[in-house]
C-alpha cells in the first residue's frame, strides 16, 4: 500500500488521484468522538482532594457529564493525576463523591486559571444517574 501510494503521489498519475488518496488517508486518521455521555455547561463549586499530598483545593465546574467534568482552578494538576471530587449538583441535589483522573490540563490565559478535564474513575451509580437526569433536563438555569 505504501509503495502504491508513493507511486501515485510521486509518479504523476494526476492531481485527481493524489487528492483522492490524500483524502482517504486523512479519513483513516480522523479521531472518533471519544465522549460517551451527554455534556452540558454548568457552574458550581467543587472540592478537589489530591490523595497522598492531602491537598484540599477549590474549583469551579464548567461543564459536566455522567462520565466526567471540566473544571477551572488556581492550581495546576498534571494529566494522569488521581483526585477525589466532592460536589453538590445544582437544583438541590445531594452531595456527590467521585474518584477521577485528570485527562487534560492547560492554562486559560483569558481567565488566568488552570482548566482540567477529569474522567470519573469511580462514582456511585446513583450519583451518575442523578447527573444524567439533571442533564436530560439541562437548561440555561444550570448556570
N, C-alpha and C positions, 0 to 999 in steps of 0.2 A: 504493500500500500504506500509506504513512504517513497519508494522508488518511483511508483507511478505518479504520485503527487509531485515529486521533484521534476519528472519529465514534463508533466503538464505545465508546471509553473515556469520552468527554465526553457523547455523545448519549444515554446512559442506555438502552442496549439490553439491560440486565440484567447482574447480577453474574456469572452463569454464563459469558456470552460474554466479559466482561472477564477473568475468571480464565483461560479457555481461551487467549486471545490472549497474556496475560502469560506463561503457561507456554510457549507456542510461541516467543515472543521470547527468553525465558531459555534455552530449549533450544538455539536457534541460536547463542547466545553462550557456551555451555559450552565450555571449552577441552579438547581431547582430550589424553589422556595422551601426553606427548612422549617418554617413555622407550621406547627400542627394545631394551634389554638387561636381562636379569635382574640384580637388585641384591641384595647381602647385607651384613649388618653384619660388620665386621672391626675389628681393632685391631692396627696395626703401624706402625713409623716410616717416614716419607717424607722425603727431602731435596728441598727446593724451591729451584730456582735461578732468579733473576729476571734474564733477559738484559739487557744494557745497563748495569744497575746492578751486575751481578756480585755480587748478594746471594746468600748461601747460608743457607737457613733450615731449621729443623727443624719438622716437622709430624707429626700422627698421623692415619692413615687411619681413618675412622669407618664408611664403607660403600663398596663397590666394585662396579663393573660393568665389562664389556668396553668400555664407552663412556666411562667417567669415574670419578671418585672424589669423595667428600665427605670433607674433612679439617678438622682443627682446628689452630690455631697461635696464637702470641702476636702475630703481625704481621698487620695489615690489608692486603689486596691489593684493588685496585679491580676491579669487574666489567669484563671486557674485557682484563685484563692477560694477556699471553702469558707462560708459565712453562715450565720444564723440570722433570720429576719423575724421581727415581731411588728405586727401592724394590725390596725383595725380598719375594716372596709368601710367606705363611706355609707351613708344612709343607715346608721345604727347597727352595723354588722358586729359580730363578735371578734375578739382578738384572735388573730391567726399567728401561728408559729410555723416557720418553714426553714429547712436547710437549703442552701443554694450554692452555686458555683459561679463565680464571675467569668463570663464568656467574652465580654467586650469591655474595654476600659479606655477612655480617652478624655482629654481636657477640652471643654467647650469654652472657647475664648469669649464668646458673647456673654455668657453668664458667669464666667470665671469660676466654674465648678467642674468637678470630675463627673462624667457620665459613666454609668456601669450598666451593662446588660447582664442580668442574673437569671440563670436557669434553675428552677426548683429541682432539687435532687431528692427531697423528701418533704412531703406535705400531707397533712391529714386529708383523707378523701372528702370529708365534709367541708373542709376549708376550700379545697379545689372546686367542689360543687357550688359553694357559695360564690366563689369568684365567677364561675361560668354563668350562674343565674344572674348575677349582677351585670355581666357583660351582655347577656341576651337582651336586657332592657336598657342597655347603655344609652345615655342621653347626655347632652351638654351639662346637665346638673351634676354629673360626677366630678366636674372640675371645681 
